[in-house]
Amino acid sequence: MPTTATETSKGNATAEGSGITIQDPRTGEVLWTVAEAGPEEIGHAVKVARSAAAGWAVTAPAERGTALRAAAKALDAAAQELAGLNASETGRPVDEALAGIGAAVSTLEQYAELGPVHRGHSLRGNRLASDYTLAEPRGVAVLLTPWNDPVAVACGLIGAALATGNTVIHKPSERCPRLGEALGEVLAPAFPAGVFLTVSGGAEVGAQLSQAEVDVIAHVGSSASGARIARAGALTGAHVIRENGGNDPLLVDSDVDPAWAAEQAAIGAFSNSGQICTAVERIYVHRGIADAFITALEDEAALRNGNGSVAPLVDRRMRETVHAHVSGALEQGARAVEGGVLPDGPGSFYPATVLVGCTEGMQVMTEETFGPVAPVQVVDSFDDGLRLACSGKYGLAATVLSGNIAHIQQAVAALPVGTVKVNEVFGGAPGGAAQPRGESGAGFGYGPELLDEFTQVKVVHIAAPPAPNERQDQP
C-alpha cells in the first residue's frame, strides 16, 4: 500500500496528514513533496496487515522463499531508478547507492534460503515421548528504517520478517520518503495482498505505529527515538529490536605504521561523509606515533576535500548538528588542522575535518556526531586509550589497530560493545550478527539470528497414551 508522492516546486502536499518536502542536498533545490500518512491511513495499514497475517504465517516457508527471490529480482531490475532517488534525496553518490542496493538484493536472496531452514530443536525426554521446539512468526511487524543506507538496511529487516512468516508495515525515513515509497512499489507485488505495506511519514507517524497493536517493532535510527520506541513496546507488549546510535572508538597502538593507521581512520571517519552507524567517531592514538599519525590523517582529509569526494550531508539540519559539535570542541581548546569551517555555496556540504587536542569532556568525543569528523585524543599508554575507549553510554562497535596480541586480547575482553574489529575498520565474514549494548540498542539487528528475533518459540511435548490394560480407571 505505497502512498502516492506529489511532486511540486514549493509548499507541502496534504493528505490525511501533512507533507514532507525534500531538498536536493547538493543544490538546495526543492525536489518534491511526499504526502504523510494520517491516523486513519495508519490504522488501516495495521488492520490490513493483521488480516493478512494468518494466511502468510501458514504459507510454506519454501513458498515464502520463492516470493523473496522474486522481490530480489524486481529490486535488481529497479536498481538504477532507486539509486537515482537515493542520490537525489540523501546526496549519496550513485555508485555507492548502487552498491547498497546490490547488498540489499543479496540479503533478500540469503533470507529466501535461510527462512526454509530456520528450525527448532529436538529435546531429550522420555524414550517414548517426543519433545521439540517450534519457531512461529510473531504476527505484524513494524519496520522503521534510516536514510543513510536506506535500501540495504530496510531489506535486511524486510527479508527476515517476511521469511519467518510475519506481515510487514515499513516506514522509511522521512529524509528519503520517495525512495521508500518506490522501494515499496517494487517489492510489494512479489507478495500476497496485505503482506508488505509502506507508510510514509516522520516521527509522529513512527510514534503512532509504535503505539499500535502490532507484535514486533524493529528500529534502526537514533538512540533518542529508539528509547521512545522501547517504552512504547513495553506498554503494548510488542517485541522491540533496536540498532541505534553509536560513538565508536578507534584505538591506535604504538607499534603500528602511522600512515596505514591514518588511512584506516580516514576510511572509518569519512566514508559516506561519516553517516554510518559504525563510523569512527573518536580516536585515541598512542603518543609514540601521534605526530606522524596526525600528519598522515590531515593529508587524508585534505586529499578528500581537494578532490571533491566528500558527498554532502543529508540536509542542513544534519550539518548544523555536525558543525555544533566541531565548534564546541574548538571553543574548548581543540584545533582543526583540516576542515572545520562551513563552506560557502548551496547544499549541505561539510568538509572532512581533523580535530586535535581533543579531551574526553568534549561533545564531539561523547556523542554521535554523524559527519566527516575525526577527533583525535593523544594518550600516554594503551591502557589509557582502552580506558577511554570503554567509556560512554553507547556500545555499538569499536576498532583496535595493534600488532600486540596481548593488547588485542585485552581490548576484546574489555570493550563493552557488540562488535570489535581488529586492524580493519570495516569488514567481516558473512553471516555475522551482533547485539549492541547500552544506548546503542538491543537484540540482533541482522544476520541469521535476526530470524530468531522475528519469531517466538513454542515447546511441544508429545507422550504416547497408555495402553488399555495400563489405564488406572480399568476395573
N, C-alpha and C positions, 0 to 999 in steps of 0.2 A: 504494500500500500504506500508507495512513494508519494510524497506530496508533490505539488507542481511548483516549479520555480517561475517567478515572474521577473523577466529581465526588464530593467528600466534604467534610465540615466540618472535619476535622482529620486529621493524620497524612499518611503518604506512601503512594501506591499502589505496588505492586510488580508487575513483570512479570518479564522476564529480568534487567532492570537494576533501578535504583531508581526513585523517583518525584520529580516536580518539583511542588512546592506553590506556588501563586500567591496572593498577597495583593493586594487592591484598593489601589492606591497613593493613593487618596483617603481611604479609611477604615481601612485596615489589616486589614480583614476577610479571612479566608481564603475564597477563591473555589472552588478545585478543585485536585485533584492529577492530573497527567498522567503516565502510565507512560513510563519512559525505556527506550529500546532497549538490549538487551544484545548481547554479541558474536555470538550465533547469529543474531539478527534482522538485525544489520548485515551479516554475511556473506551471509545470504540475499538481502538487498536488492542487494548488489553482484552476486551470481550472476544474479538475475532481470534486472537492468539489462543485464548483459553478454549474456545470452541474447537480449534484445530488440534489441540494438544493430545487428546486421547487417540485420535487416528494416527498421528505421526509417531506417538510412543509405541504403538503396536506394529508399525511398519518394520519389516525385516531389516536388520542392520545392513545387510548387503544391498538392499534397495536404497536405503539412505545413502550408502556409499556411492551408488550409481548416480544419484541426484547431485551429490557433492562434486563428482567428477564432471558432470555436465555444467555445473556452476563454474568450475575451474576453467573449463574450455571456453565458456562465454566470457569470463574475465580476461583470459588471454587474448581473445579476439578484440576486446574493447580497450586494450592497454593504452594505445596511443591517445584515444579520446580522454581517458581518465587521467593519464599523465599530464595532458594539457590543462585539464581543470585543476589538478594539483598544483601545477606551476602558477596558474593564474591566481588561485586563491591563497596559497601559502608562500609563494616565492621559491619553492624548491625547484632546482634545475630539472629539466625534463628527463635527462638521463638518469638522475638519481630517483626520480619518481617512477620511471620505468623499472628500475631495479627493485624498488619496493613492491611494485605490482607483480613482478616476477616471483618475488618471495611469497607474496600472497597466493599466487597460483599454486606454487609448490606446497604451501601449507594446507590449502584445501584438498589437494591430492593426497597428502600424507594422512589427514584425518579421515579421508574416504577409505584408506587402507586400515587405519588404526581402529576406527569405530567397530567394524565387524569382529575384531579380535579382542576388544575390551571385555574382559571376562571377570567373573567372580572367582572364589577359591573353594576347593573342596576341604572339608574339615574331617578330622579323625574322631569318630564317636563309636557307638556300639556297632559290632560287626554286622548286625542285621538291620542297621538303620543307615540312612543317607543324610549327610549334613553338608550344606554348602551355602554360599552367599550369591546373591543376585545384585547386579548394578542396574538400577532403574532410573529413568530420567526424572528430574525434579519437577518439570512442568513448563511454565512460561519463564523465559529468561530475558531480562532487560540488559542490553549491552550499551554502555556509554563509553565512546571511544574518542581518542585525541586527534589532533591535526598534524602532529609533527612527522608521523609515518602512517598516514590515515588508512591506507588500503591494507597494508601488511598487518598492522595491529588489529584492525577490525576483522579481517578474515581469519586470524588466529582464533579469536573468540567465537566468531560465527561458525567456523568449521567444527570446533569442539562441541559447541552447544547443539548443533544440528546432528552431528554424528551420533550423539548419545540419546537422541530422541526428544529433545526439548524444542519447543517453538520459540522464535526469536523476535523481539522488538528491538531494533537497532536505532539508537540516536547518535548520529555522527556529531562531531564538534561543530559548534556554531561558527567556527572560523573557516570551515570548508563545507558549508551546507550543500552547495550544488554538487560537489564531488560526492558527498554522502548519498544524496538522492540518486545520482547517476549510478553509483555502485548498487543501490537497491534495485534500480531498474534493470541492471544487468543480471543480478543474481536471482531475484525473486521468481522468474519464470521457470527455473530449474526445480522448484518445489511445489507441492500442492498448495492450493489457496489457503492463506492464513498462517502458513508455517514460517514465513520470513517477511517481516514488515519493517518499513523505515518511517521514522517520525522525526521531523526537523524541529530544532529549537535550541534555546540557550539554557542557562542554568535553571530557570523556573520550570521548563519542560522536563529537564533531568530530575528535578526535585519531585515533580508530580509523578513521574514514572517510578521513582524510588519509593514513593509512599503508596503506590498502587498495590493491589492484591496480586503480586507476582511471586515466583518461587525462588528465583536466583537473580542477583544483580552483579554484573561484572563491570568494573570501572577501571579505566586507565586514564590518569589525569593528575591534577594537583592534590596535594595532601589535604588541603582545606576542604575541597569538595569530597574527597574520599572519606574524611571524618564525618561529614554530614550524612553521607550515604550509609556509612556503618551504623550511625544512630537510627536512621530510618529503618534499616533492616532489622535492628534489634526490636523495634516496635511492631513491625509487620510479620516477623518470623522468616523473612527471606534470607537465604544463604548469600553472603556477600564475599566477593573476590575482588581484591584491590591491588593494583600496581600503581603506586603514587610517586610523589616527588622523591628526589634524591639529592644528596650533596656529596657526590662520590670523590673520595680522596685518591691521589696518586702519590705513592711513597717512593722516592728515588734514593737508592742506597749509594754508598761512596765508591763501590767497586765497578760501576757500570760506565760505559762510554757516554760522556755527557751529550755528544751530538746525537747519538741514537736515542737517548732518553728524551731529549728535546723534541725529536721527531715524533716519538710516541705521545708525548704530552700535547703536541700540536694537533695530532690526529684526534686525540680524545677531547680536546677543548674546542676545536674549531670546526670539526665535521658537522655538516648540516647547520652551520652557524651556531654551534653549541646547543641546538634544540633537540637533544637526545636525552632520554631519561637517565641513561648510564654514561652521560658525558663526564669528562674530567672537570670537576668543579673547584677543586682546591689541590695545591701541590705542595708537598713537603720534601725539600731536597737537602741532602747532607752538605754541610759547609765545605767539605773537602773538594767537591766538584761544582759548587754553586755558581761561581763566576762563569765558568765555561758553559754550564748548562743554561744559565740565563741569557748569555750572549747568543747561543745557538737558538734558543726559543724566540728571542727577539727577532732573529733573522728569519725564522719560520713564519712568524706573524707578518713581518714586513713583506716577505715574498707573496703571501696571500693577499695582502692589501694592495700590493703593487700590480698584481696580475688580474685583479678583479674577480677572484674565485670565491670570495665570501658572499654568499647569497644574502638577500635581505632577511630580516626577522619577519615573522608572520604579520605583524602590524605595528603601528606606532605605540600602541598601548604596551606591547611587549618591550619595545625599545626603551620606553620611559622607565620600565622596571629595571632593565639591564643597566641603563645609564645611572639610575639612582644608586644601585649597588656600587658601581665604579666610583661615582662622585663621593659617596660616603667613605669609601676606602681612602681616596685621595685626601679628603678632609682630615682623616685620622692618621695621616703620615705615610701612606703608601705612595709609590711613584709609578707613573705609567711610562715604561720605556718604549712602548709601541702602542698606538691607538689611544683609546680612552676619550676621544673627542667626537661629539655629534657631527656627522658630515652635513655639508650643505646639499641642497637639492631635494627632489621629491622622493617618495617612498619611505621605507623603514630600514634602510641600511645601517649597519653598525660595524665598525672595523674590528678585525682581530686585535685583541688587546692583551698586553702582558703587564701585570702589576707586580712590582717587587716591594719588599719592605712590609709585607702583609703580616698581620698579627691575628691571633685566634679570636679576638673580640669583634673583628670587623664583620659586617653583614655579608660581605662577599665570601667570607670563609665559613659562615654558619648557616646560610640559607641557599636555596636553589636559585642561581642567577638565570640559567637557561638562555645564555647568549654566548658569543665567541670571546670569552674572557678566561684568561689563565692567571689566577692569582697565586703568587709564589711566596712561601714562607721558608726561610732557611733554618735548619735545625742542626744541633751540635752532635747528635748521635742518632743511630737507627732507632734506639729505644724511645728517644724524644719524639721522633717522627711518628712512630707507631702509636704512641700515647695520644698524639693529636689526631691521627687518622681514625682512632677508635672513638673519638669524642663526637658529640652531637646527637640530634634526635632522629636522624634518618638512618636507614640501614638497607640500601638497595644494592650497591656494589662497591668494590674498591680494587685498585690495581697496585701491584708491587713490582718495581724494577730492581732486581738484585741477582747476583750470581752466588750469593751466600746461602747455602741450603739451610743452615741453622736459622738465619733471619727469615727466610721464606716460610719455614715450618712455624716459626714463632708468630708470624703475621697471619697465616692461615688459621691458627688456633685462636688468635685474639680478636680478629676483626669481626664486629657484630653486624655482618651484612649477609645478604642472600647469595651473593656471587663474589668470589675472589678470583682475580685474574693476575697471573704472574707473567711478566715480560711480554705482554701483548694487551693493549688497551681494549681492543675489540676482537672477537673471535670466539671459538669454542666448537666442540663437536656437536653434530646434530642430535636431537633427541634430549637435550638438556632441559632442566626445569629448576626453578629456584623459588624459595619463599622469602619475600622481603621481610625486613624487621622494622620495628618502631613505626615512625610516621610514614615510612615508605610503603606500607600496605600489609596484606595478609593473604595467604593462600597461593597456590601455584597458578601463575598467570599465563603459562604457555607450556608447550611440550606434552608428552603423553600423560603426565599427571594432571593436566587440565581436564582430561576426561573424567577423572575421579571427582573433581570439583563440581562438575555439572551432573553428577549422579548421586544417588543415595543408596545405601547398602541395606538389603533385606537378608536376614539369616533364615534358612529353611532347614527344618528337621523333619524327616520322614521315617517313621518307625513302622514295622510290619505289625498288622493286627494279630492278636493272639489266636492260636488255633482253637476250634470249638471246644476241644477237651481241656484247654487251659483256662477257659474263662471262669472267673471266680463265681459267677452267678448261676453256673450249671448245678443241678441237683446231684 
